[in-house]
Amino acid sequence: MQITALGVILFAALSVVPAHAQTSDAILKLPQDIEFKPAPVPGAPQTAILYGDPTKPGVFVTRVKFSPGWKDMPHWHPDEVRTVAVLSGTFYFASGDKWDESKFKAYPAGTFYSEPPKSQHYTWAKDGEVIIQITGVGPTGKTFIPQK
């Protein structure tokens, strides 16, 4: 398990160097400059793109803001590398293809974790607003798993 996590971190670090070297402009976003885009559905998560383009190949960094009580049903992401840092709130995370509240683990602010490609999971902003920061290698996406 430690070797796999180390490999993911090493791969992510090595991926950042070439992507950063290709860009001649430094990027700085102070908290007041980070703009979350309104969600298409009321209460749905809002997203702010900090670096790169999640729809294209290469490294990207986004922040996602979940409204209190938002349930993100079972899904998976295709990213080769995907890491998440919980910036605020308590993020509830569970693995699997079916919503099961008994499987949730509470991830408080400061938590860091990685997701293997196509790992099935679901999340919940059970106790209030949650903001996470995702670093990945795109293109990214989200495939929902039909529920019965």
C-alpha beads as a LAMMPS data file, in Angstrom:
LAMMPS data file: protein, C-alpha beads

148 atoms
147 bonds

1 atom types
1 bond types

-500.0 500.0 xlo xhi
-500.0 500.0 ylo yhi
-500.0 500.0 zlo zhi

Masses

1 110.0

Atoms # bond

1 1 1 0.000 0.000 0.000
2 1 1 2.813 2.428 0.869
3 1 1 4.654 1.582 -2.344
4 1 1 1.540 2.297 -4.421
5 1 1 0.909 5.608 -2.655
6 1 1 4.563 6.570 -3.074
7 1 1 4.364 5.688 -6.765
8 1 1 1.280 7.875 -7.236
9 1 1 2.924 10.806 -5.453
10 1 1 6.145 10.384 -7.433
11 1 1 4.243 10.169 -10.729
12 1 1 2.215 13.272 -9.857
13 1 1 5.357 15.188 -8.893
14 1 1 7.147 14.213 -12.089
15 1 1 4.067 15.099 -14.155
16 1 1 3.966 18.597 -12.679
17 1 1 7.554 19.457 -13.651
18 1 1 7.101 19.086 -17.442
19 1 1 3.666 20.759 -17.371
20 1 1 5.062 23.670 -15.375
21 1 1 8.144 23.919 -17.580
22 1 1 5.913 24.349 -20.646
23 1 1 4.317 27.438 -19.181
24 1 1 6.245 30.678 -19.049
25 1 1 3.730 32.489 -16.866
26 1 1 3.494 31.996 -13.133
27 1 1 0.016 31.604 -11.701
28 1 1 -1.100 33.303 -8.504
29 1 1 -4.625 33.158 -7.174
30 1 1 -5.260 34.836 -3.849
31 1 1 -8.360 33.648 -1.976
32 1 1 -10.398 36.655 -3.129
33 1 1 -9.457 35.878 -6.765
34 1 1 -10.804 32.312 -6.727
35 1 1 -14.156 32.305 -8.463
36 1 1 -16.463 29.325 -8.057
37 1 1 -18.704 28.820 -11.080
38 1 1 -22.403 28.467 -10.319
39 1 1 -23.678 24.915 -10.537
40 1 1 -26.291 24.063 -13.195
41 1 1 -28.512 22.509 -10.509
42 1 1 -29.400 24.453 -7.336
43 1 1 -27.327 23.208 -4.400
44 1 1 -25.007 21.150 -6.635
45 1 1 -21.234 21.514 -6.194
46 1 1 -19.564 24.639 -7.569
47 1 1 -16.123 24.426 -9.184
48 1 1 -13.145 26.776 -9.517
49 1 1 -10.327 25.876 -11.906
50 1 1 -6.986 26.951 -10.440
51 1 1 -4.515 25.427 -12.895
52 1 1 -4.663 23.681 -16.249
53 1 1 -7.775 22.467 -18.015
54 1 1 -9.511 19.372 -16.596
55 1 1 -10.968 18.555 -20.025
56 1 1 -7.536 18.259 -21.673
57 1 1 -4.468 16.046 -21.181
58 1 1 -2.154 17.329 -18.471
59 1 1 -2.086 18.378 -14.846
60 1 1 -5.046 20.305 -13.460
61 1 1 -6.015 21.692 -10.059
62 1 1 -9.616 22.494 -9.148
63 1 1 -11.560 23.343 -6.031
64 1 1 -15.043 22.009 -5.466
65 1 1 -17.518 23.532 -3.017
66 1 1 -20.306 21.242 -1.781
67 1 1 -23.394 22.828 -0.257
68 1 1 -24.537 21.517 3.153
69 1 1 -26.216 18.128 2.843
70 1 1 -25.200 17.516 -0.797
71 1 1 -25.027 13.814 -1.661
72 1 1 -22.785 12.868 -4.580
73 1 1 -24.138 9.511 -5.701
74 1 1 -21.871 6.558 -6.670
75 1 1 -19.544 7.380 -9.549
76 1 1 -15.977 7.060 -10.809
77 1 1 -13.346 9.213 -12.547
78 1 1 -10.991 8.139 -15.374
79 1 1 -7.977 10.206 -14.216
80 1 1 -4.621 8.404 -14.271
81 1 1 -3.706 10.290 -11.096
82 1 1 -6.201 12.005 -8.796
83 1 1 -5.544 13.379 -5.325
84 1 1 -7.872 15.239 -3.002
85 1 1 -7.223 17.559 -0.067
86 1 1 -10.104 18.545 2.206
87 1 1 -9.710 22.296 2.774
88 1 1 -12.755 22.975 4.951
89 1 1 -15.633 21.097 6.535
90 1 1 -15.926 17.357 7.027
91 1 1 -16.135 15.325 3.830
92 1 1 -17.795 11.919 4.115
93 1 1 -16.344 9.352 1.708
94 1 1 -17.233 5.718 0.953
95 1 1 -16.136 3.190 -1.661
96 1 1 -18.476 1.027 -3.682
97 1 1 -21.137 1.111 -6.349
98 1 1 -24.206 1.399 -4.061
99 1 1 -25.054 4.169 -1.587
100 1 1 -24.604 2.741 1.914
101 1 1 -24.466 5.216 4.802
102 1 1 -22.837 2.614 7.076
103 1 1 -19.670 2.685 4.932
104 1 1 -18.911 6.411 5.236
105 1 1 -15.684 7.612 6.815
106 1 1 -15.372 11.204 7.996
107 1 1 -12.485 13.113 6.406
108 1 1 -11.956 16.373 8.350
109 1 1 -10.233 19.479 6.979
110 1 1 -6.555 18.736 6.394
111 1 1 -7.179 15.207 5.076
112 1 1 -5.323 14.131 1.908
113 1 1 -6.140 11.032 -0.115
114 1 1 -5.713 9.593 -3.604
115 1 1 -8.146 7.707 -5.814
116 1 1 -7.051 4.926 -8.157
117 1 1 -8.412 5.274 -11.728
118 1 1 -12.059 4.253 -12.065
119 1 1 -12.472 3.541 -8.336
120 1 1 -16.162 3.567 -7.494
121 1 1 -17.100 5.876 -4.619
122 1 1 -19.666 8.324 -3.269
123 1 1 -19.491 11.361 -1.010
124 1 1 -21.617 13.490 1.292
125 1 1 -21.378 16.979 2.780
126 1 1 -23.411 15.664 5.683
127 1 1 -22.540 18.230 8.371
128 1 1 -22.246 21.437 6.322
129 1 1 -20.373 23.103 3.489
130 1 1 -17.227 21.315 2.299
131 1 1 -14.434 22.571 0.050
132 1 1 -11.966 20.130 -1.493
133 1 1 -9.005 20.656 -3.804
134 1 1 -8.401 18.107 -6.555
135 1 1 -5.118 17.645 -8.383
136 1 1 -5.210 15.259 -11.296
137 1 1 -3.970 14.349 -14.725
138 1 1 -6.674 14.972 -17.293
139 1 1 -8.747 14.663 -19.143
140 1 1 -11.064 14.052 -16.226
141 1 1 -14.719 13.164 -16.128
142 1 1 -17.389 11.666 -13.949
143 1 1 -19.393 8.539 -14.727
144 1 1 -22.386 7.931 -12.473
145 1 1 -23.291 4.369 -11.536
146 1 1 -27.029 3.719 -11.975
147 1 1 -28.834 3.008 -8.705
148 1 1 -31.819 0.683 -8.347

Bonds

1 1 1 2
2 1 2 3
3 1 3 4
4 1 4 5
5 1 5 6
6 1 6 7
7 1 7 8
8 1 8 9
9 1 9 10
10 1 10 11
11 1 11 12
12 1 12 13
13 1 13 14
14 1 14 15
15 1 15 16
16 1 16 17
17 1 17 18
18 1 18 19
19 1 19 20
20 1 20 21
21 1 21 22
22 1 22 23
23 1 23 24
24 1 24 25
25 1 25 26
26 1 26 27
27 1 27 28
28 1 28 29
29 1 29 30
30 1 30 31
31 1 31 32
32 1 32 33
33 1 33 34
34 1 34 35
35 1 35 36
36 1 36 37
37 1 37 38
38 1 38 39
39 1 39 40
40 1 40 41
41 1 41 42
42 1 42 43
43 1 43 44
44 1 44 45
45 1 45 46
46 1 46 47
47 1 47 48
48 1 48 49
49 1 49 50
50 1 50 51
51 1 51 52
52 1 52 53
53 1 53 54
54 1 54 55
55 1 55 56
56 1 56 57
57 1 57 58
58 1 58 59
59 1 59 60
60 1 60 61
61 1 61 62
62 1 62 63
63 1 63 64
64 1 64 65
65 1 65 66
66 1 66 67
67 1 67 68
68 1 68 69
69 1 69 70
70 1 70 71
71 1 71 72
72 1 72 73
73 1 73 74
74 1 74 75
75 1 75 76
76 1 76 77
77 1 77 78
78 1 78 79
79 1 79 80
80 1 80 81
81 1 81 82
82 1 82 83
83 1 83 84
84 1 84 85
85 1 85 86
86 1 86 87
87 1 87 88
88 1 88 89
89 1 89 90
90 1 90 91
91 1 91 92
92 1 92 93
93 1 93 94
94 1 94 95
95 1 95 96
96 1 96 97
97 1 97 98
98 1 98 99
99 1 99 100
100 1 100 101
101 1 101 102
102 1 102 103
103 1 103 104
104 1 104 105
105 1 105 106
106 1 106 107
107 1 107 108
108 1 108 109
109 1 109 110
110 1 110 111
111 1 111 112
112 1 112 113
113 1 113 114
114 1 114 115
115 1 115 116
116 1 116 117
117 1 117 118
118 1 118 119
119 1 119 120
120 1 120 121
121 1 121 122
122 1 122 123
123 1 123 124
124 1 124 125
125 1 125 126
126 1 126 127
127 1 127 128
128 1 128 129
129 1 129 130
130 1 130 131
131 1 131 132
132 1 132 133
133 1 133 134
134 1 134 135
135 1 135 136
136 1 136 137
137 1 137 138
138 1 138 139
139 1 139 140
140 1 140 141
141 1 141 142
142 1 142 143
143 1 143 144
144 1 144 145
145 1 145 146
146 1 146 147
147 1 147 148
